[in-house]
Amino acid sequence: MNEQPGTGPRRSIDWDQLPYGGDLFGEIHLSEASARAEPLKPSLFPGLALCAVGAATAAWLSEHYGFPIILLGLLVGLSLNFISHDPRSHAGLDFASRTCLRWGIVVLGLQVTAGQVAALGPAPFAALGVVMAVTMAAGMAGARIAGQSRYAGILAGGATAICGASAALALYGVIGKDRLSQAQFALTLVGISLASAFAMSVYPVLAGEFGLSDGQAGFLIGASIHDVAQALGGGYAFSDPAGNYATIVKLSRVAMLAPIVALTSLWIGPAEGAGTGGIWQRLALPWFILAFLGVVALGSMVAIPRPVVDNGLILSKGLLLLAVTATAMRSRMDLLLQMGWKAAVPVVTATLASFVAALGFALVLL
């Protein structure tokens, strides 16, 4: 502060403290005023476009190198995790992880009919139910051993018991991200995909070493390998009759997707903030599971042309791939690194229990 003769004290101006002291042409003021007046509407395009590029990359790698496409979608999505730091991508990624998932499950219903399930027979079907129950219990036991929540065990056990990644996506829709983080979900999907790829390569060899018949090998492979395509591939790697029987067993597991999701929703209750509701509200299935059942019923009553069924499988895989890739992009890498090996324990215990139980029933019943 300086004083001159005949004047009062003169104060120096701190330009840094003025709101627009360095805004000579008013750009900052106009930009902020425009943002306050007209907030930007979220667009689906940026996130969807980036997710589609990642999914297409995973599909190309899978086609050329023979690696499981869902696993590649997860890895590509995790490698592009930095994209989710931009808020403009959130709307599209959330749309892909939710809407594409639901429609992918609906279209999956084209692969199952009531006749296929009935062809399995009462005794093998009951045995399959026991195998699935043991698998889910083992997943929950593994989560307890690793010090994780029961929701991690439900997710790992249910996905292993039913149909791999698609079942995990459906169950996660019921569990919700408030009860199980997206990081845990992404790691569970990675473990399921790796375990399924390992099983497809090893189980046919083990079936041969145990001296199993075609029917026994088909039941073992169809009842214990997670993903549909890999279960069928493992069955036909043993023999054509084994592949045919593995197809029936595996599709019977897929048909159990809706009942298990419904029972899981009833058991764990609504997510936080969703309201408690009455028993009938808790029994209500998500719309995409009801649509899945509707497609199964339609295929059971009407002979759907084979090209429609085959193209439906391709479409279902594509939609689920988009959902998996988007989920991986939205996962927090810091949480992934913190979890470490413990996240894989429920998948490992569920996979081992599924194999042992399926092998036991294959030796006893067939």
C-alpha positions in Angstrom: 0.0 0.0 0.0 1.5 3.4 -1.1 0.6 6.9 -0.1 1.2 10.1 -2.2 1.0 13.6 -0.9 -2.5 15.0 -1.1 -4.2 11.7 -1.6 -5.5 8.9 0.5 -4.1 5.4 0.6 -4.1 3.7 -2.8 -4.9 0.0 -2.9 -3.3 -2.4 -5.3 -5.8 -4.6 -7.3 -5.4 -8.4 -7.0 -6.5 -9.4 -10.4 -6.4 -13.1 -9.5 -9.2 -12.7 -7.1 -11.5 -11.1 -9.5 -13.9 -13.5 -11.2 -13.1 -12.5 -14.8 -9.9 -10.4 -14.2 -8.0 -12.2 -17.0 -11.0 -12.6 -19.3 -10.1 -9.8 -21.7 -12.6 -10.7 -24.4 -15.3 -12.3 -22.2 -14.9 -15.9 -23.4 -14.9 -17.4 -20.0 -18.0 -15.4 -18.9 -19.9 -16.3 -22.0 -19.0 -20.0 -21.8 -20.1 -20.3 -18.2 -23.3 -18.4 -18.8 -24.1 -20.6 -21.8 -23.5 -23.8 -19.7 -25.8 -22.5 -17.0 -28.5 -21.6 -19.4 -28.4 -24.7 -21.6 -27.0 -27.8 -20.0 -25.9 -30.5 -22.4 -28.2 -33.4 -22.9 -26.5 -36.8 -22.5 -26.0 -38.6 -25.8 -25.8 -42.4 -26.3 -23.6 -42.2 -29.4 -20.1 -41.6 -27.9 -20.3 -44.4 -25.4 -22.1 -46.8 -27.7 -19.7 -46.1 -30.6 -16.6 -46.7 -28.3 -18.2 -49.9 -26.9 -19.0 -51.2 -30.4 -15.3 -50.6 -31.5 -14.1 -52.5 -28.4 -16.6 -55.4 -29.0 -15.7 -55.6 -32.7 -12.0 -55.8 -31.7 -12.7 -58.7 -29.4 -14.8 -60.5 -32.0 -11.9 -60.1 -34.6 -9.3 -61.4 -32.1 -11.6 -64.4 -31.2 -12.2 -65.3 -34.8 -8.5 -65.2 -35.7 -6.9 -66.7 -32.5 -9.7 -68.9 -31.2 -9.9 -67.4 -27.8 -13.3 -67.1 -25.9 -15.0 -64.0 -27.2 -16.6 -63.0 -23.9 -13.2 -63.1 -22.2 -11.6 -61.0 -24.9 -14.5 -58.5 -24.6 -13.7 -58.2 -20.9 -10.0 -57.7 -21.5 -10.5 -55.2 -24.3 -13.0 -53.3 -22.1 -10.7 -53.2 -19.1 -7.8 -52.0 -21.4 -10.1 -49.1 -22.5 -11.2 -48.3 -19.0 -9.8 -44.8 -19.2 -12.7 -43.9 -21.6 -15.2 -43.9 -18.8 -13.4 -41.0 -17.2 -15.1 -38.8 -19.8 -18.7 -38.2 -18.6 -19.9 -38.0 -22.3 -19.4 -41.8 -22.6 -21.5 -42.7 -19.5 -24.9 -42.7 -21.1 -23.9 -45.0 -24.0 -22.0 -47.4 -21.8 -24.8 -47.6 -19.3 -27.3 -48.3 -22.1 -25.0 -51.1 -23.5 -24.5 -52.7 -20.1 -28.2 -52.7 -19.3 -30.4 -52.7 -22.4 -28.1 -54.8 -24.6 -27.8 -57.3 -21.8 -31.6 -57.7 -21.4 -32.3 -58.1 -25.0 -29.4 -60.5 -25.4 -31.0 -62.8 -22.7 -34.4 -62.5 -24.4 -33.0 -63.6 -27.8 -31.1 -66.5 -26.0 -34.5 -68.0 -25.4 -34.6 -69.1 -29.1 -32.1 -71.8 -28.3 -34.3 -73.7 -25.8 -37.6 -75.6 -26.1 -39.6 -77.6 -23.7 -39.2 -80.7 -25.8 -35.4 -80.5 -25.4 -35.7 -80.4 -21.6 -38.3 -83.3 -21.6 -35.9 -85.4 -23.8 -33.4 -85.4 -20.9 -35.7 -87.7 -18.8 -36.7 -87.4 -15.1 -33.7 -89.0 -13.4 -31.0 -87.1 -15.3 -33.0 -83.9 -15.0 -33.2 -84.4 -11.2 -29.5 -85.2 -11.1 -28.8 -82.0 -13.1 -30.8 -80.0 -10.5 -28.7 -81.4 -7.7 -25.5 -80.6 -9.6 -26.7 -77.0 -10.0 -27.6 -76.7 -6.3 -24.2 -78.1 -5.2 -22.5 -75.7 -7.6 -24.3 -72.7 -6.2 -23.6 -73.8 -2.6 -19.9 -74.2 -3.4 -19.7 -70.7 -4.9 -21.2 -69.3 -1.7 -18.8 -71.4 0.4 -15.9 -70.1 -1.6 -17.0 -66.5 -1.1 -17.1 -67.1 2.7 -13.6 -68.7 2.6 -12.2 -65.6 0.7 -14.0 -63.2 3.1 -16.3 -61.8 0.4 -20.0 -61.1 0.5 -22.7 -63.7 -0.1 -23.6 -61.8 -3.3 -20.2 -62.6 -4.8 -20.9 -66.3 -4.0 -24.4 -66.1 -5.5 -23.0 -64.5 -8.7 -20.2 -67.0 -9.1 -22.2 -70.1 -8.2 -25.2 -69.2 -10.2 -23.2 -68.3 -13.3 -21.2 -71.5 -13.1 -24.4 -73.6 -12.5 -26.5 -72.1 -15.4 -24.8 -70.8 -18.5 -21.7 -68.7 -17.7 -21.5 -65.0 -18.6 -25.1 -64.6 -19.7 -26.4 -66.0 -16.4 -23.9 -63.8 -14.5 -25.3 -60.8 -16.3 -28.9 -61.7 -15.5 -28.1 -62.4 -11.8 -26.1 -59.1 -11.5 -29.2 -57.3 -12.8 -31.1 -58.7 -9.8 -28.3 -58.2 -7.3 -27.5 -54.6 -8.3 -24.3 -52.6 -8.3 -25.2 -51.2 -4.8 -24.7 -54.7 -3.3 -21.8 -55.9 -5.5 -19.3 -53.6 -7.2 -18.8 -53.6 -11.0 -15.2 -54.5 -10.3 -16.1 -57.7 -8.5 -18.6 -58.5 -11.3 -15.9 -58.0 -14.0 -13.4 -60.2 -12.1 -16.1 -62.9 -11.7 -16.7 -62.8 -15.5 -13.0 -63.1 -16.2 -12.8 -66.1 -13.9 -15.9 -67.8 -15.4 -14.6 -67.3 -18.9 -11.2 -68.7 -18.1 -12.6 -71.6 -16.2 -15.0 -72.4 -19.1 -12.2 -72.3 -21.7 -10.0 -74.6 -19.5 -12.9 -77.0 -19.0 -13.6 -77.2 -22.7 -10.0 -78.3 -23.3 -9.6 -80.6 -20.4 -12.9 -82.3 -19.6 -13.1 -84.3 -22.8 -9.6 -85.6 -22.2 -10.5 -86.5 -18.6 -13.7 -88.3 -19.7 -11.6 -90.4 -22.0 -9.1 -91.2 -19.2 -12.0 -92.3 -16.9 -13.4 -94.5 -19.7 -16.8 -92.9 -19.8 -19.3 -93.9 -22.4 -20.8 -91.3 -24.9 -23.8 -90.7 -22.6 -21.7 -90.4 -19.5 -19.3 -88.0 -21.2 -22.1 -86.0 -22.6 -23.8 -85.6 -19.2 -20.4 -84.7 -17.5 -19.6 -82.0 -20.1 -23.1 -80.6 -20.5 -23.6 -80.4 -16.8 -20.3 -78.9 -15.8 -19.0 -76.6 -18.5 -20.2 -73.0 -18.1 -20.7 -71.4 -21.5 -23.1 -72.9 -24.0 -20.8 -72.8 -27.0 -17.9 -74.3 -25.1 -20.1 -77.0 -23.5 -21.2 -78.0 -27.0 -17.7 -77.8 -28.3 -16.3 -80.0 -25.5 -19.1 -82.6 -26.1 -18.4 -82.9 -29.8 -14.7 -83.0 -29.2 -15.4 -86.3 -27.4 -17.8 -87.8 -30.0 -20.9 -86.9 -32.0 -23.3 -88.8 -29.7 -21.7 -87.2 -26.6 -22.1 -83.8 -28.2 -25.7 -84.4 -28.9 -26.4 -85.5 -25.3 -24.3 -82.6 -24.0 -26.4 -80.2 -26.0 -29.6 -81.5 -24.4 -28.1 -81.3 -20.9 -26.7 -77.8 -21.4 -29.9 -76.4 -22.8 -31.8 -77.8 -19.9 -29.5 -75.8 -17.7 -30.2 -72.7 -19.7 -33.9 -73.3 -19.3 -33.4 -73.0 -15.5 -32.2 -69.4 -15.9 -35.6 -67.8 -15.3 -36.5 -69.9 -12.2 -33.1 -69.4 -10.5 -33.2 -65.6 -11.2 -36.7 -65.5 -9.7 -35.7 -67.5 -6.6 -32.6 -65.4 -6.1 -34.6 -62.2 -6.3 -37.0 -63.5 -3.7 -34.2 -64.7 -1.5 -32.0 -61.6 -1.4 -34.9 -59.1 -1.5 -34.9 -55.7 -3.2 -31.9 -53.6 -3.6 -31.3 -50.7 -1.2 -33.7 -47.8 -1.9 -36.0 -50.0 -4.0 -38.7 -50.4 -1.3 -39.6 -53.6 0.5 -42.9 -54.4 -1.1 -45.1 -57.4 -0.5 -44.4 -61.0 -1.4 -46.0 -60.8 -4.8 -43.9 -57.8 -5.7 -40.8 -59.6 -4.7 -41.9 -62.6 -6.8 -42.3 -60.5 -9.9 -39.7 -61.3 -12.5 -37.7 -58.7 -14.4 -39.4 -58.0 -17.8 -36.5 -59.5 -19.7 -36.8 -62.8 -17.9 -40.5 -62.9 -18.6 -39.7 -62.2 -22.2 -37.1 -65.0 -22.2 -39.8 -67.4 -20.9 -42.2 -66.1 -23.6 -39.6 -66.8 -26.4 -39.0 -70.3 -25.0 -42.8 -71.0 -24.9 -43.1 -69.7 -28.5 -40.3 -72.0 -29.7 -41.9 -74.9 -27.9 -45.3 -74.4 -29.6 -44.2 -73.2 -33.1 -41.4 -74.7 -35.2 -39.0 -71.7 -35.6 -36.9 -72.0 -38.8 -33.4 -73.1 -38.3 -31.8 -70.0 -39.8 -33.8 -67.8 -37.4 -32.5 -69.9 -34.5 -28.9 -69.8 -35.7 -29.0 -66.0 -36.4 -30.6 -65.5 -33.0 -27.6 -67.2 -31.3 -25.3 -64.8 -33.2 -27.4 -61.8 -32.2 -27.6 -62.9 -28.6 -23.8 -63.3 -28.4 -23.3 -59.9 -30.0 -25.6 -58.1 -27.5 -24.1 -59.9 -24.6 -20.6 -59.1 -25.9 -21.6 -55.4 -26.0 -22.9 -55.6 -22.4 -19.7 -57.3 -21.1 -17.4 -54.8 -22.9 -19.4 -51.8 -21.5 -19.4 -53.2 -18.0 -15.6 -53.7 -18.2 -15.1 -50.2 -19.4 -17.1 -48.8 -16.5 -15.2 -50.9 -13.9 -12.8 -49.2 -11.5 -9.3 -50.4 -12.0 -8.2 -49.5 -8.5 -10.8 -51.8 -7.0 -9.8 -54.6 -9.4 -6.2 -54.3 -8.2 -7.3 -54.3 -4.6 -9.3 -57.6 -4.8 -6.5 -59.7 -6.2 -6.7 -63.5 -6.1 -9.6 -63.6 -3.6 -12.1 -62.7 -6.3 -11.4 -65.9 -8.1 -12.0 -68.2 -5.1 -15.8 -68.5 -5.5 -15.4 -69.4 -9.2 -12.8 -72.0 -8.5 -14.8 -73.7 -5.8 -18.0 -73.7 -7.9 -16.2 -75.1 -10.9 -14.6 -77.9 -8.9 -17.9 -78.8 -7.2 -19.7 -78.8 -10.6 -17.2 -81.2 -12.1 -17.1 -83.6 -9.2 -20.9 -83.7 -8.8 -21.5 -84.2 -12.5 -18.9 -86.9 -12.7 -20.5 -88.7 -9.8 -24.0 -88.7 -11.3 -22.6 -89.7 -14.7 -21.0 -92.8 -13.2 -24.0 -93.7 -11.2 -27.0 -93.0 -13.5 -25.8 -93.6 -17.0 
